[in-house]
Amino acid sequence: MAQEGEAAAYRATPAEELPGTSDGFERLWTPHRMAYVSGERPSRDAGQGCPFCSAPGKNDAEGLIVHRGVHCYVVLNLFPYNPGHLLVCPFRHVALYTDLEDAETLEFGTLTKAALRALEDASGPAGFNIGMNQGDVAGAGVAAHLHQHVVPRWSGDMNFLPIVGQTKALPMLLADTREQLVRAWPH
């Protein structure tokens, strides 16, 4: 769990507490997204430069891993669209779905279903977006390591902030979201 001081850094700041002329807006501080906004994305090479190759080498809490299988694992997205935004990844560094071996493909699908069940139990979303972006041109942030997005959706979860302000307001810290999903993971 985050310390109170850490959580306070991510809360909205009333405009009257900011320097300059008050404009009536509150500011949502999301410093963890700066690497994404500035284009400082991780390397696409296998090994330590690939976030999906390095995450399994960390302990589960540090790596934001929710569940480990034999061939694949489930991890929280470091840049979530919504709270609980999960990624299903093979341990092996492959770029395309067609590069998976049969056992990997089976576990990839099984873990996707388990992720849906855990999210349903943990937070009761109204629906899901499930999908993969294969290749840079398709929008993959890390094109060289296959990963499938499982994004919980709620009625009204879209507003003007992502569209106009390039900002997404998230009500939970990643560590808290991970703990909630670990408790809800099907056994």
Secondary structure, DSSP 8 states (H G I E B T S, - for coil): ---HHHHHTTS-B-GGGSSS---S--B---GGGHHHHTT-----SSSTTSHHHHGGGS-HHHHTEEEE-SSEEEEE-SS-SSTT-EEEEESS--SSGGGS-HHHHHHHHHHHHHHHHHHHHHH--SEEEEE---SGGGT-SSTTS--EEEEEE-TT---HHHHHSS----SS-HHHHHHHHHHHS--
